[in-house]
Amino acid sequence: MRPPQHLIESLWFLFGSDDEFRNALSVAVDEEERNHITFLSSRGLPPVTSIEAVATLIGVNSGIVWSFILRPERYYRKFVLESGRKHRLIMAPRVGLKLIQKWMSFHLSRVIPIHPHVFGFVPGRSHIDAAFTHRSAEWAYSVDITDFFQSTPRSLVAEALQSIGYIGASADLVSRLSCVHERLAQGAPSSPALSNLVFYEMDAALATLAKHHNAELSRFADDIVFSGKGHFPAQLKEDVHALFELGPWALAPQKERLEPIKGRIKVHGLIVNGARVRTTKGYRNKLRAYKHILETRGALAENPIQLRGHIGYASQVERRLHYLYAEGIPVPDRPLQVSVSMAVARSAAHQDRSSDDSPTSFRTFINHLLARLR
């Protein structure tokens, strides 16, 4: 089921304005909540303030929303996606919950603050832009976060939401509508935008590391790349590992790599060779074969839609690179700022990875690290 796009794009879903939505609410919704609705709407944030408000927004009985909150496991389909040797557990929300998550994600992704080096899940940006950041690099150091969404605790999601304007109760409600088993779900439409918000201070720390080591930086979802010229600074690797030691996120050892000083560098699935960015040679060879198959066999070719998809992707890469060479990487307008009181992680939020002699909070650790680098 694909919801009408005009409903997703409306900040009040079924309603055309803040006033129209407020007037539809029952008398049980007090003036304080109504004012919070107006405040969130003025900031472009989904006005998710209570069970009653969500039920009114999407036109359902409040009991259904209560069930989403109290028994979330009932509203997710669990399955495994296999890609080669990799197996990924997917928790896909069912229609009603997915509708709410998709609506929230549409609006959150357009207003939450991001750092310039963040390219994943940002409208108007792509992995092509991320790779373009590293043109002319002579080395590239890449790391991947293991199970990025599933290792992001709901408590941090709620805390991060408070940093952009939600009060405690509404932040808790948004986080419960977005998480399963107390974590962001791999497969939920809301997880990408919320992961960027929760990771905001880690991104600030990564940017400080890049500046300290005179390196370029990009992050596309769980894929983080530093690059530079001259010799690779060995201390950068130690600093990156130190940054991830105490938080809820862990690096995947098998995906850590340092590209050679000489020769081509592969970042975010594309090749950077001097000032030139393009698809890999192996992929280009496959494209020539795909084009030949389609030209000679046409509709009789095996998986013609898939073959055309590959050719279309290659064209997309070329068009985007042409734009980037001419115009540069666009910087999205972000109307919201993160509150200075935001603490990305408290010790309680990652106690499963902390020991008794760990710093009192991950935020304290980040501050100590950044102070050393400044």
VOBA-1610 file (N, C-alpha, C; in pm, whole numbers, padded with zeros to 5 digits, always signed):
BEGIN
Met+00084-00119+00000Met+00000+00000+00000Met+00087+00124+00000Arg+00064+00211-00096Arg+00143+00333-00107Arg+00054+00452-00071Pro+00083+00522+00040Pro-00004+00632+00083Pro+00005+00750-00013Pro-00103+00826-00028Pro-00099+00945-00114Pro+00011+01040-00068Gln+00091+01087-00163Gln+00207+01170-00128Gln+00166+01299-00060His+00048+01354-00094His+00009+01481-00034His-00016+01466+00116Leu-00053+01346+00160Leu-00070+01324+00304Leu+00066+01318+00374Ile+00161+01249+00313Ile+00295+01240+00370Ile+00359+01379+00379Glu+00337+01462+00279Glu+00401+01593+00273Glu+00332+01697+00361Ser+00212+01668+00407Ser+00143+01761+00496Ser+00195+01743+00638Leu+00234+01851+00702Leu+00284+01845+00838Leu+00176+01798+00935Trp+00050+01812+00895Trp-00063+01773+00981Trp-00140+01656+00920Phe-00077+01585+00828Phe-00130+01466+00763Phe-00269+01488+00702Leu-00377+01455+00774Leu-00512+01471+00717Leu-00560+01615+00713Phe-00486+01704+00779Phe-00535+01841+00795Phe-00447+01940+00717Gly-00507+02056+00688Gly-00437+02152+00604Gly-00361+02259+00678Ser-00382+02269+00810Ser-00314+02373+00886Ser-00311+02336+01034Asp-00230+02410+01107Asp-00221+02391+01251Asp-00356+02417+01318Asp-00423+02523+01278Asp-00553+02557+01336Asp-00656+02448+01310Glu-00657+02397+01187Glu-00752+02292+01152Glu-00729+02167+01236Phe-00602+02133+01256Phe-00569+02016+01336Phe-00608+02038+01482Arg-00573+02153+01536Arg-00605+02182+01677Arg-00755+02180+01702Asn-00831+02232+01607Asn-00978+02235+01623Asn-01039+02095+01620Ala-00968+02000+01556Ala-01021+01864+01547Ala-00992+01781+01672Leu-00903+01830+01756Leu-00866+01757+01877Leu-00980+01759+01979Ser-00988+01654+02058Ser-01092+01648+02160Ser-01061+01744+02274Val-01160+01769+02356Val-01143+01861+02470Val-01046+01805+02572Ala-01014+01674+02562Ala-00920+01612+02656Ala-00778+01664+02636Val-00750+01721+02519Val-00617+01777+02492Val-00610+01917+02549Asp-00525+01938+02650Asp-00523+02067+02719Asp-00448+02174+02640Glu-00453+02296+02694Glu-00395+02411+02624Glu-00244+02401+02615Glu-00180+02343+02716Glu-00035+02328+02713Glu+00008+02240+02595Glu-00063+02128+02573Glu-00031+02042+02460Glu-00060+02111+02327Arg-00169+02185+02321Arg-00203+02257+02198Arg-00094+02359+02164Asn-00040+02425+02265Asn+00068+02521+02241Asn+00195+02450+02193His+00218+02330+02247His+00336+02253+02202His+00319+02209+02058Ile+00198+02175+02019Ile+00168+02140+01880Ile+00204+02257+01788Thr+00161+02375+01825Thr+00190+02494+01745Thr+00341+02521+01739Phe+00409+02502+01852Phe+00554+02522+01856Phe+00626+02426+01762Leu+00591+02297+01770Leu+00655+02198+01683Leu+00626+02229+01536Ser+00501+02264+01506Ser+00463+02294+01368Ser+00542+02413+01315Ser+00567+02512+01400Ser+00642+02631+01356Ser+00786+02598+01322Arg+00836+02486+01374Arg+00973+02443+01347Arg+00981+02336+01239Gly+00866+02306+01179Gly+00863+02205+01074Gly+00872+02064+01125Leu+00846+02045+01256Leu+00855+01913+01317Leu+00717+01849+01326Pro+00707+01718+01302Pro+00578+01649+01313Pro+00518+01670+01453Pro+00395+01720+01463Pro+00335+01750+01594Pro+00284+01625+01664Val+00376+01537+01697Val+00345+01413+01768Val+00359+01442+01917Thr+00249+01472+01983Thr+00253+01516+02122Thr+00186+01419+02218Ser+00095+01336+02170Ser+00024+01241+02256Ser-00041+01135+02170Ile-00088+01029+02236Ile-00162+00924+02166Ile-00284+00984+02096Glu-00356+01070+02167Glu-00475+01134+02112Glu-00442+01215+01987Ala-00332+01289+01991Ala-00293+01372+01877Ala-00259+01286+01756Val-00183+01178+01776Val-00146+01090+01664Val-00270+01025+01604Ala-00361+00978+01690Ala-00484+00915+01640Ala-00567+01013+01557Thr-00574+01138+01602Thr-00649+01240+01528Thr-00581+01271+01395Leu-00450+01280+01397Leu-00374+01311+01275Leu-00401+01212+01163Ile-00399+01083+01196Ile-00410+00981+01090Ile-00551+00923+01079Gly-00641+00967+01167Gly-00781+00927+01155Gly-00811+00786+01200Val-00754+00743+01314Val-00781+00610+01366Val-00821+00620+01513Asn-00869+00510+01566Asn-00901+00504+01708Asn-00773+00507+01789Ser-00773+00577+01902Ser-00651+00589+01984Ser-00603+00454+02035Gly-00693+00355+02043Gly-00653+00222+02087Gly-00550+00158+01995Ile-00559+00188+01866Ile-00463+00133+01771Ile-00324+00190+01799Val-00318+00320+01825Val-00188+00383+01854Val-00132+00329+01985Trp-00220+00310+02084Trp-00175+00250+02209Trp-00113+00113+02184Ser-00172+00036+02096Ser-00119-00096+02065Ser+00017-00087+01998Phe+00037+00014+01909Phe+00168+00036+01848Phe+00275+00054+01957Ile+00238+00126+02063Ile+00333+00159+02169Ile+00357+00042+02264Leu+00249-00024+02304Leu+00259-00127+02408Leu+00302-00264+02354Arg+00269-00292+02227Arg+00304-00422+02169Arg+00367-00403+02031Pro+00479-00332+02026Pro+00540-00300+01895Pro+00577-00423+01813Glu+00617-00532+01879Glu+00661-00651+01805Glu+00552-00706+01714Arg+00426-00683+01749Arg+00315-00732+01668Arg+00305-00660+01534Tyr+00367-00544+01524Tyr+00350-00461+01405Tyr+00476-00455+01318Tyr+00559-00556+01331Tyr+00678-00567+01247Tyr+00685-00707+01186Arg+00728-00713+01060Arg+00757-00841+00995Arg+00908-00865+01004Lys+00946-00982+01049Lys+01086-01014+01067Lys+01133-01111+00960Phe+01238-01074+00888Phe+01295-01165+00788Phe+01443-01132+00766Val+01512-01220+00699Val+01656-01204+00675Val+01682-01181+00527Leu+01760-01079+00496Leu+01804-01053+00360Leu+01944-01108+00342Glu+01964-01185+00238Glu+02095-01243+00210Glu+02156-01176+00087Ser+02282-01136+00103Ser+02357-01077-00007Ser+02498-01136-00004Gly+02520-01237-00088Gly+02647-01309-00082Gly+02658-01381+00051Arg+02765-01349+00125Arg+02785-01411+00255Arg+02720-01331+00368Lys+02669-01215+00335Lys+02612-01129+00438Lys+02465-01162+00463His+02427-01157+00589His+02289-01178+00629His+02245-01058+00713Arg+02136-00997+00673Arg+02089-00877+00744Arg+01947-00900+00794Leu+01928-00884+00926Leu+01796-00899+00986Leu+01714-00774+00961Ile+01599-00789+00901Ile+01510-00677+00870Ile+01386-00684+00959Met+01353-00572+01021Met+01229-00558+01097Met+01145-00454+01023Ala+01055-00500+00937Ala+00977-00411+00852Ala+00842-00382+00916Pro+00809-00256+00941Pro+00681-00224+01003Pro+00564-00255+00912Arg+00453-00295+00971Arg+00331-00320+00894Arg+00265-00188+00859Val+00164-00194+00774Val+00111-00076+00704Val+00081+00043+00795Gly+00002+00023+00901Gly-00038+00136+00984Gly+00079+00208+01047Leu+00169+00132+01110Leu+00286+00192+01175Leu+00382+00249+01072Lys+00397+00180+00960Lys+00485+00228+00854Lys+00439+00363+00802Leu+00310+00383+00792Leu+00254+00510+00746Leu+00297+00624+00837Ile+00287+00603+00969Ile+00327+00705+01065Ile+00477+00731+01055Gln+00556+00625+01047Gln+00701+00642+01040Gln+00745+00714+00913Lys+00681+00682+00803Lys+00718+00747+00676Lys+00683+00895+00680Trp+00569+00929+00736Trp+00529+01069+00750Trp+00627+01145+00840Met+00662+01087+00954Met+00757+01153+01044Met+00893+01170+00977Ser+00938+01066+00908Ser+01069+01070+00843Ser+01076+01178+00736Phe+00968+01192+00657Phe+00967+01293+00550Phe+00998+01431+00607His+00937+01465+00718His+00953+01600+00774His+01081+01613+00855Leu+01116+01510+00934Leu+01238+01517+01013Leu+01361+01529+00924Ser+01364+01455+00814Ser+01482+01454+00727Ser+01508+01589+00662Arg+01409+01676+00662Arg+01423+01806+00598Arg+01457+01920+00694Val+01453+01891+00823Val+01479+02000+00917Val+01587+01969+01021Ile+01614+01843+01049Ile+01712+01814+01154Ile+01850+01863+01112Pro+01929+01913+01206Pro+02062+01965+01173Pro+02158+01853+01136Ile+02242+01878+01039Ile+02345+01783+00999Ile+02476+01857+00976His+02584+01785+00979His+02716+01843+00949His+02742+01832+00799Pro+02826+01921+00746Pro+02851+01922+00600Pro+02903+01791+00544His+02968+01709+00628His+03026+01583+00577His+02926+01468+00574Val+02801+01492+00614Val+02700+01386+00619Val+02623+01382+00487Phe+02620+01267+00422Phe+02556+01255+00291Phe+02444+01151+00287Gly+02442+01059+00380Gly+02339+00956+00379Gly+02209+01004+00438Phe+02098+00971+00374Phe+01963+01003+00421Phe+01937+01154+00428Val+02003+01227+00341Val+01985+01372+00335Val+01928+01406+00197Pro+01806+01461+00190Pro+01749+01495+00059Pro+01842+01584-00022Gly+01862+01548-00150Gly+01948+01627-00237Gly+02094+01587-00233Arg+02128+01486-00152Arg+02267+01440-00144Arg+02272+01289-00168Ser+02389+01237-00202Ser+02400+01095-00234Ser+02541+01046-00207His+02562+00914-00227His+02696+00858-00212His+02790+00912-00319Ile+02734+00961-00428Ile+02817+01019-00534Ile+02882+01148-00483Asp+02802+01230-00415Asp+02854+01353-00355Asp+02961+01319-00251Ala+02935+01213-00172Ala+03031+01173-00069Ala+03165+01135-00131Ala+03162+01055-00238Ala+03287+01015-00304Ala+03357+01136-00365Phe+03279+01230-00417Phe+03335+01350-00482Phe+03418+01432-00382Thr+03384+01422-00254Thr+03457+01494-00150Thr+03605+01456-00150His+03636+01333-00192His+03772+01280-00178His+03853+01285-00307Arg+03807+01360-00408Arg+03885+01370-00531Arg+04023+01429-00501Ser+04120+01381-00574Ser+04262+01419-00561Ser+04328+01366-00434Ala+04259+01279-00360Ala+04319+01221-00239Ala+04431+01124-00275Glu+04529+01115-00187Glu+04640+01020-00206Glu+04630+00903-00111Trp+04546+00913-00011Trp+04515+00801+00077Trp+04372+00814+00127Ala+04314+00702+00165Ala+04179+00703+00221Ala+04170+00597+00329Tyr+04117+00636+00443Tyr+04100+00545+00557Tyr+03950+00532+00582Ser+03899+00408+00572Ser+03755+00383+00581Ser+03722+00290+00697Val+03611+00322+00766Val+03559+00233+00870Val+03407+00224+00854Asp+03351+00114+00901Asp+03207+00091+00896Asp+03155+00065+01037Ile+03035+00115+01065Ile+02972+00090+01194Ile+02891-00039+01182Thr+02908-00128+01277Thr+02834-00254+01278Thr+02690-00231+01320Asp+02596-00279+01240Asp+02453-00270+01275Asp+02416-00132+01328Phe+02436-00033+01244Phe+02421+00107+01285Phe+02285+00133+01350Phe+02176+00097+01282Phe+02043+00125+01336Phe+02018+00045+01465Gln+02042-00087+01457Gln+02009-00174+01570Gln+02092-00146+01694Ser+02205-00078+01680Ser+02288-00045+01797Ser+02258+00095+01850Thr+02158+00162+01794Thr+02120+00295+01841Thr+02004+00282+01940Pro+02028+00308+02069Pro+01925+00285+02171Pro+01811+00387+02163Arg+01692+00341+02201Arg+01576+00430+02202Arg+01596+00547+02297Ser+01665+00524+02408Ser+01687+00632+02504Ser+01762+00749+02441Leu+01857+00718+02351Leu+01930+00825+02284Leu+01844+00894+02179Val+01754+00818+02117Val+01662+00877+02021Val+01574+00980+02091Ala+01518+00944+02206Ala+01433+01036+02281Ala+01511+01159+02326Glu+01633+01137+02371Glu+01716+01250+02417Glu+01750+01343+02301Ala+01783+01286+02187Ala+01816+01368+02071Ala+01696+01449+02024Leu+01577+01391+02030Leu+01455+01463+01991Leu+01430+01583+02082Gln+01463+01569+02209Gln+01447+01682+02300Gln+01541+01797+02263Ser+01654+01763+02203Ser+01752+01867+02167Ser+01703+01957+02053Ile+01601+01914+01978Ile+01551+01997+01868Ile+01412+02054+01895Gly+01359+02031+02017Gly+01235+02099+02051Gly+01124+02017+02110Tyr+01132+01885+02103Tyr+01029+01802+02164Tyr+01046+01801+02316Ile+00936+01806+02390Ile+00944+01790+02535Ile+00952+01641+02567Gly+00974+01609+02695Gly+00999+01471+02733Gly+00896+01372+02686Ala+00766+01402+02709Ala+00660+01307+02674Ala+00649+01287+02524Ser+00658+01395+02447Ser+00645+01382+02302Ser+00768+01316+02242Ala+00887+01345+02296Ala+01009+01279+02248Ala+01001+01129+02275Asp+00950+01093+02392Asp+00935+00952+02426Asp+00838+00882+02331Leu+00729+00951+02296Leu+00629+00893+02207Leu+00686+00872+02067Val+00756+00971+02013Val+00816+00956+01879Val+00915+00839+01881Ser+00995+00830+01986Ser+01095+00721+01993Ser+01027+00585+02000Arg+00916+00574+02071Arg+00846+00445+02082Arg+00779+00407+01950Leu+00735+00505+01876Leu+00674+00478+01745Leu+00780+00442+01641Ser+00907+00463+01675Ser+01015+00444+01577Ser+01107+00327+01609Cys+01094+00269+01729Cys+01187+00165+01773Cys+01116+00034+01804Val+01190-00073+01797Val+01144-00205+01838Val+01258-00271+01914His+01225-00342+02020His+01326-00400+02109His+01423-00292+02160Glu+01368-00172+02184Glu+01444-00060+02240Glu+01558-00014+02150Arg+01548-00038+02021Arg+01651+00006+01924Arg+01582+00055+01798Leu+01652+00138+01720Leu+01604+00171+01587Leu+01595+00044+01506Ala+01494+00035+01422Ala+01472-00087+01344Ala+01533-00076+01205Gln+01605-00180+01165Gln+01653-00191+01028Gln+01533-00228+00942Gly+01482-00133+00865Gly+01363-00157+00786Gly+01254-00056+00812Ala+01269+00025+00918Ala+01170+00129+00948Ala+01203+00256+00872Pro+01106+00320+00805Pro+01134+00442+00728Pro+01188+00557+00812Ser+01161+00555+00942Ser+01204+00664+01029Ser+01348+00649+01078Ser+01405+00530+01066Ser+01538+00507+01122Ser+01648+00592+01059Pro+01652+00610+00926Pro+01760+00690+00868Pro+01770+00832+00924Ala+01659+00906+00924Ala+01663+01044+00973Ala+01698+01049+01121Leu+01640+00960+01200Leu+01666+00962+01344Leu+01810+00922+01375Ser+01868+00832+01296Ser+02007+00794+01320Ser+02100+00913+01296Asn+02072+00993+01195Asn+02152+01113+01173Asn+02143+01210+01290Leu+02022+01224+01345Leu+02004+01315+01458Leu+02079+01266+01581Val+02066+01137+01613Val+02132+01081+01731Val+02284+01088+01717Phe+02333+01074+01595Phe+02477+01069+01569Phe+02540+01209+01558Tyr+02462+01313+01584Tyr+02507+01450+01557Tyr+02638+01484+01629Glu+02649+01453+01758Glu+02770+01488+01831Glu+02888+01399+01792Met+02860+01275+01758Met+02968+01191+01707Met+03021+01248+01576Asp+02930+01299+01493Asp+02973+01363+01369Asp+03060+01485+01398Ala+03024+01561+01503Ala+03105+01676+01541Ala+03245+01633+01582Ala+03253+01522+01655Ala+03383+01470+01697Ala+03464+01422+01577Leu+03398+01353+01484Leu+03467+01306+01363Leu+03520+01423+01282Ala+03440+01530+01273Ala+03483+01648+01198Ala+03604+01713+01264Thr+03607+01714+01396Thr+03722+01769+01468Thr+03847+01686+01443Leu+03831+01554+01442Leu+03944+01466+01410Leu+03997+01495+01269Ala+03906+01509+01175Ala+03948+01535+01036Ala+04025+01667+01027Lys+03974+01769+01094Lys+04041+01899+01091Lys+04179+01890+01156His+04187+01819+01269His+04314+01806+01340His+04419+01736+01255His+04376+01639+01176His+04471+01563+01094His+04476+01613+00950Asn+04416+01728+00925Asn+04418+01790+00792Asn+04364+01695+00686Ala+04249+01634+00717Ala+04190+01534+00628Ala+04051+01575+00583Glu+04009+01523+00470Glu+03870+01536+00426Glu+03789+01425+00492Leu+03658+01448+00505Leu+03574+01352+00576Leu+03439+01341+00508Ser+03385+01220+00503Ser+03248+01199+00458Ser+03189+01083+00538Arg+03058+01090+00560Arg+02986+00977+00619Arg+02859+00954+00538Phe+02844+00833+00491Phe+02722+00793+00422Phe+02664+00677+00500Ala+02563+00706+00584Ala+02503+00605+00672Ala+02609+00552+00769Asp+02644+00423+00756Asp+02742+00364+00848Asp+02883+00361+00792Asp+02903+00420+00674Asp+03032+00418+00604Asp+03102+00553+00623Ile+03216+00551+00694Ile+03291+00673+00727Ile+03426+00669+00656Val+03460+00779+00588Val+03585+00784+00512Val+03660+00913+00542Phe+03788+00900+00576Phe+03881+01011+00585Phe+03977+01000+00467Ser+04024+01113+00415Ser+04123+01108+00308Ser+04213+01230+00317Gly+04327+01221+00247Gly+04419+01335+00249Gly+04532+01315+00152Lys+04630+01403+00161Lys+04747+01397+00075Lys+04871+01374+00161Gly+04979+01327+00097Gly+05101+01300+00171Gly+05091+01168+00245His+05156+01160+00359His+05158+01036+00436His+05035+01027+00526Phe+04986+00904+00541Phe+04873+00880+00629Phe+04913+00902+00775Pro+04837+00983+00849Pro+04868+01005+00991Pro+04822+00886+01076Ala+04915+00807+01125Ala+04881+00685+01199Ala+04796+00714+01322Gln+04814+00832+01382Gln+04739+00867+01502Gln+04589+00877+01473Leu+04553+00905+01349Leu+04412+00917+01313Leu+04339+00785+01342Lys+04400+00675+01308Lys+04337+00545+01332Lys+04314+00524+01481Glu+04412+00558+01563Glu+04397+00543+01708Glu+04287+00633+01761Asp+04279+00755+01710Asp+04177+00848+01757Asp+04037+00802+01719Val+04022+00749+01599Val+03891+00700+01556Val+03847+00583+01643His+03938+00491+01669His+03904+00375+01753His+03870+00421+01896Ala+03943+00518+01946Ala+03916+00569+02081Ala+03778+00631+02088Leu+03737+00697+01982Leu+03608+00764+01979Leu+03493+00665+01989Phe+03513+00546+01936Phe+03405+00446+01935Phe+03414+00347+02053Glu+03512+00364+02139Glu+03533+00266+02245Glu+03418+00257+02345Leu+03360+00371+02381Leu+03265+00372+02492Leu+03120+00393+02450Gly+03096+00431+02329Gly+02959+00457+02287Gly+02884+00330+02254Pro+02759+00342+02215Pro+02679+00223+02180Pro+02715+00164+02045Trp+02792+00237+01965Trp+02826+00191+01830Trp+02964+00125+01829Ala+02979+00023+01746Ala+03107-00047+01733Ala+03148-00051+01587Leu+03279-00052+01562Leu+03331-00059+01426Leu+03345-00205+01382Ala+03324-00228+01253Ala+03337-00363+01197Ala+03482-00385+01155Pro+03556-00471+01225Pro+03700-00489+01194Pro+03725-00532+01051Gln+03636-00615+00996Gln+03659-00668+00861Gln+03639-00564+00752Lys+03579-00451+00789Lys+03555-00347+00688Lys+03647-00227+00701Glu+03737-00232+00796Glu+03835-00124+00811Glu+03944-00140+00706Arg+03976-00033+00636Arg+04081-00045+00534Arg+04151+00089+00512Leu+04278+00080+00478Leu+04357+00196+00439Leu+04398+00176+00295Glu+04345+00260+00208Glu+04377+00249+00066Glu+04522+00290+00044Pro+04589+00231-00054Pro+04731+00259-00076Pro+04758+00405-00111Ile+04878+00447-00075Ile+04917+00585-00103Ile+04917+00611-00253Lys+04961+00511-00331Lys+04965+00528-00476Lys+04854+00445-00540Gly+04808+00489-00653Gly+04706+00414-00725Gly+04566+00465-00694Arg+04469+00393-00745Arg+04331+00436-00730Arg+04279+00410-00590Ile+04179+00485-00551Ile+04120+00475-00419Ile+03970+00453-00435Lys+03917+00352-00367Lys+03774+00323-00375Lys+03705+00372-00248Val+03609+00464-00264Val+03534+00518-00151Val+03386+00523-00187His+03302+00482-00095His+03157+00486-00113His+03113+00420-00244Gly+03183+00313-00282Gly+03146+00236-00400Gly+03193+00292-00532Leu+03266+00405-00530Leu+03318+00465-00653Leu+03470+00477-00646Ile+03532+00495-00761Ile+03677+00506-00769Ile+03717+00653-00779Val+03812+00692-00695Val+03873+00825-00703Val+04014+00807-00755Asn+04040+00863-00871Asn+04171+00852-00933Asn+04216+00993-00971Gly+04297+01053-00884Gly+04331+01193-00903Gly+04206+01279-00883Ala+04181+01368-00978Ala+04063+01455-00967Ala+03939+01389-01025Arg+03953+01268-01076Arg+03843+01202-01144Arg+03772+01102-01054Val+03640+01103-01060Val+03557+01008-00986Val+03474+00931-01087Arg+03464+00799-01072Arg+03386+00719-01166Arg+03355+00582-01105Thr+03276+00505-01176Thr+03246+00370-01133Thr+03371+00283-01152Thr+03373+00166-01089Thr+03490+00079-01098Thr+03503+00021-01239Lys+03625-00020-01272Lys+03649-00079-01405Lys+03567-00206-01424Gly+03561-00288-01319Gly+03482-00410-01329Gly+03335-00382-01357Tyr+03282-00279-01294Tyr+03141-00244-01316Tyr+03120-00190-01457Arg+03216-00112-01506Arg+03204-00059-01642Arg+03207-00172-01744Asn+03290-00274-01718Asn+03293-00390-01808Asn+03159-00463-01808Lys+03099-00477-01690Lys+02968-00540-01681Lys+02863-00458-01757Leu+02871-00328-01748Leu+02774-00242-01818Leu+02781-00262-01969Arg+02903-00275-02021Arg+02917-00299-02165Arg+02851-00431-02203Ala+02868-00532-02118Ala+02806-00662-02144Ala+02654-00651-02135Tyr+02603-00577-02036Tyr+02459-00560-02020Tyr+02398-00490-02141Lys+02466-00386-02189Lys+02416-00314-02307Lys+02414-00405-02429His+02517-00486-02443His+02523-00577-02557His+02409-00679-02550Ile+02384-00732-02432Ile+02276-00830-02416Ile+02141-00768-02453Leu+02116-00647-02405Leu+01988-00581-02434Leu+01975-00548-02583Glu+02087-00508-02645Glu+02082-00473-02788Glu+02058-00596-02875Thr+02112-00710-02834Thr+02102-00831-02917Thr+01981-00918-02883Arg+01937-00915-02757Arg+01827-01003-02717Arg+01698-00928-02680Gly+01712-00801-02647Gly+01594-00721-02615Gly+01513-00780-02501Ala+01383-00793-02521Ala+01292-00843-02417Ala+01318-00989-02382Leu+01391-01060-02469Leu+01420-01202-02443Leu+01538-01219-02347Ala+01606-01109-02314Ala+01719-01118-02223Ala+01673-01159-02084Glu+01760-01228-02013Glu+01727-01267-01876Glu+01736-01146-01784Asn+01632-01121-01704Asn+01626-01006-01612Asn+01651-00873-01682Pro+01576-00840-01788Pro+01600-00714-01859Pro+01579-00590-01772Ile+01485-00598-01679Ile+01460-00482-01591Ile+01581-00454-01504Gln+01642-00562-01452Gln+01761-00546-01369Gln+01877-00489-01450Leu+01893-00535-01573Leu+02001-00485-01659Leu+01982-00336-01688Arg+01858-00298-01719Arg+01830-00156-01746Arg+01852-00072-01620Gly+01825-00133-01504Gly+01849-00062-01379Gly+01995-00029-01360His+02084-00123-01392His+02228-00097-01382His+02270+00014-01478Ile+02219+00009-01599Ile+02254+00111-01698Ile+02201+00248-01654Gly+02082+00249-01598Gly+02025+00374-01548Gly+02105+00431-01432Tyr+02154+00342-01344Tyr+02236+00387-01231Tyr+02365+00452-01282Ala+02431+00389-01380Ala+02555+00444-01435Ala+02530+00581-01496Ser+02416+00598-01563Ser+02381+00729-01620Ser+02358+00831-01511Gln+02296+00787-01403Gln+02273+00877-01290Gln+02406+00926-01231Val+02501+00835-01217Val+02633+00872-01164Val+02698+00976-01254Glu+02693+00953-01384Glu+02756+01046-01478Glu+02690+01184-01472Arg+02557+01186-01468Arg+02485+01315-01462Arg+02518+01390-01333Arg+02521+01316-01222Arg+02549+01382-01095Arg+02691+01435-01091Leu+02787+01358-01141Leu+02925+01404-01143Leu+02941+01526-01232His+02872+01528-01343His+02876+01645-01431His+02828+01769-01356Tyr+02722+01752-01278Tyr+02670+01865-01198Tyr+02772+01907-01091Leu+02830+01810-01023Leu+02922+01841-00913Leu+03048+01911-00964Tyr+03100+01866-01078Tyr+03217+01934-01134Tyr+03187+02079-01170Ala+03063+02104-01210Ala+03025+02240-01251Ala+02983+02328-01134Glu+02910+02270-01040Glu+02848+02351-00934Glu+02906+02328-00795Gly+02975+02215-00774Gly+03022+02183-00640Gly+02914+02111-00559Ile+02950+02068-00440Ile+02857+01994-00354Ile+02759+02092-00288Pro+02629+02071-00305Pro+02531+02161-00243Pro+02527+02143-00092Val+02506+02253-00021Val+02492+02249+00124Val+02345+02270+00158Pro+02278+02168+00213Pro+02135+02181+00242Pro+02108+02283+00351Asp+01997+02353+00337Asp+01955+02451+00437Asp+01893+02376+00554Arg+01945+02397+00672Arg+01894+02331+00791Arg+01845+02435+00889Pro+01712+02450+00903Pro+01658+02556+00987Pro+01673+02533+01137Leu+01694+02409+01181Leu+01701+02381+01324Leu+01844+02367+01372Gln+01865+02397+01500Gln+01994+02377+01563Gln+01977+02282+01681Val+02082+02209+01712Val+02079+02120+01827Val+02105+02201+01952Ser+02026+02177+02056Ser+02043+02247+02182Ser+02178+02212+02243Val+02242+02312+02305Val+02373+02287+02366Val+02364+02192+02483Ser+02242+02168+02532Ser+02225+02077+02645Ser+02217+01932+02604Met+02223+01907+02472Met+02209+01768+02425Met+02327+01683+02469Ala+02299+01570+02527Ala+02402+01471+02560Ala+02376+01349+02474Val+02465+01321+02382Val+02441+01212+02288Val+02428+01079+02359Ala+02503+01057+02462Ala+02490+00928+02531Ala+02521+00944+02678Arg+02438+00886+02760Arg+02465+00880+02903Arg+02514+00739+02934Ser+02582+00727+03045Ser+02638+00595+03077Ser+02530+00489+03084Ala+02410+00525+03127Ala+02302+00426+03136Ala+02258+00378+03000Ala+02277+00461+02898Ala+02231+00426+02764Ala+02322+00325+02698His+02444+00313+02746His+02534+00216+02684His+02605+00132+02789Gln+02535+00104+02901Gln+02598+00032+03010Gln+02643-00108+02967Asp+02580-00161+02859Asp+02621-00293+02814Asp+02761-00293+02755Arg+02813-00175+02718Arg+02949-00168+02662Arg+03043-00090+02753Ser+02997-00052+02873Ser+03080+00025+02965Ser+03120-00060+03084Ser+03233-00028+03144Ser+03277-00098+03264Ser+03274-00001+03381Asp+03299-00052+03501Asp+03289+00031+03620Asp+03388+00145+03620Asp+03503+00126+03556Asp+03604+00232+03558Asp+03597+00318+03433Ser+03486+00311+03355Ser+03470+00394+03236Ser+03439+00538+03277Pro+03461+00636+03188Pro+03419+00773+03216Pro+03271+00776+03247Thr+03227+00873+03323Thr+03087+00878+03367Thr+02990+00890+03252Ser+03030+00942+03139Ser+02941+00948+03024Ser+03021+00955+02895Phe+02956+00911+02790Phe+03022+00916+02660Phe+03048+01060+02619Arg+02957+01150+02655Arg+02975+01292+02623Arg+03102+01345+02689Thr+03126+01306+02815Thr+03247+01349+02884Thr+03371+01301+02808Phe+03365+01176+02763Phe+03478+01121+02688Phe+03502+01200+02559Ile+03394+01230+02486Ile+03406+01308+02362Ile+03470+01443+02392Asn+03423+01508+02498Asn+03476+01640+02533Asn+03624+01633+02567His+03666+01528+02639His+03808+01512+02671His+03891+01493+02546Leu+03839+01411+02453Leu+03911+01385+02329Leu+03926+01514+02247Leu+03815+01586+02235Leu+03817+01708+02154Leu+03906+01814+02217Ala+03907+01822+02350Ala+03993+01919+02418Ala+04140+01890+02389Arg+04175+01761+02381Arg+04313+01724+02350Arg+04353+01763+02209Leu+04255+01761+02119Leu+04285+01790+01979Leu+04289+01938+01947Arg+04221+02016+02029Arg+04213+02161+01999Arg+04346+02231+02028
//
